[in-house]
């Protein structure tokens, strides 16, 4: 899931960036907000890679899925940014649910609560003795923020406005 989660923010940020360049207009912070979301999702993936150590064929699958999803989401965003943001909002809600189940598995002892990887400790500024549960908790909080940002963006479009007419929620890390 995290392998494609960084695509929407990158696509949205890129398309808004290009529109800003063409139309000589500000984005209201939305380019930065969406690219920040993409980077945050990338860090979720990098953390999971440290924990899971995927095989070569899993990496190949990631490339294929990411390629398909990038093209699909790019077309969707060009046709309807309102729908694109709403879809991401709902995907983020599913991510929150999945991470909640993951936390429940840790609490029940079905998944070992191993020490947090250094990459996660550095990125989220966690204590040196942080555990997997701490990492999943901050990732779930990130997903809740992404959900809120994308539903907010969709709501702006739903009201017939442009994103730059409402200040973007940036700098939450």
URWO-V918711 format. One record per backbone hydrogen bond with DSSP energy under -1.0 kcal/mol. NH is the residue of the N-H (numbers start at 0). CO is the residue of the C=O. Records with the same first field share a line. If there is no record, write none. Layout:
NH: CO  CO
This chain:
3: 0
4: 0
6: 3
9: 5
10: 6
11: 7
12: 8
13: 9
14: 10
15: 11
16: 12
17: 13
18: 14
19: 15
20: 16
21: 17
22: 18
23: 19
24: 19
29: 26
32: 28
33: 29
34: 30
35: 31
36: 32
37: 33
38: 34
39: 35
40: 36
41: 37
42: 38
43: 39
44: 40
45: 41
46: 42
47: 43
48: 44
49: 45
50: 46
51: 47
52: 48
58: 54
59: 55
60: 56
61: 57
62: 58
63: 59
64: 60
65: 61
66: 62
67: 63
68: 64
69: 65
70: 66
71: 67
72: 68
73: 69
74: 70
75: 71
76: 72
77: 73
78: 74
79: 75
83: 79
84: 80
85: 81
86: 82
87: 83
88: 84
89: 85
90: 86
91: 87
92: 88
93: 89
94: 90
95: 91
96: 92
97: 93
98: 94
99: 95
100: 96
101: 97
102: 98
103: 99
104: 100
105: 101
106: 102
107: 103
108: 105
109: 104
110: 104
113: 111
115: 129
120: 116
121: 117
122: 118
123: 119
125: 120
129: 126
131: 113
134: 130
135: 131
136: 132
137: 133
138: 134
139: 135
140: 136
141: 137
142: 138
143: 139
144: 140
145: 141
146: 142
147: 143
148: 144
149: 145
150: 146
151: 147
152: 148
153: 149
154: 150
155: 151
156: 152
157: 153
158: 154
159: 156
160: 155
164: 161
165: 162
167: 27
169: 167
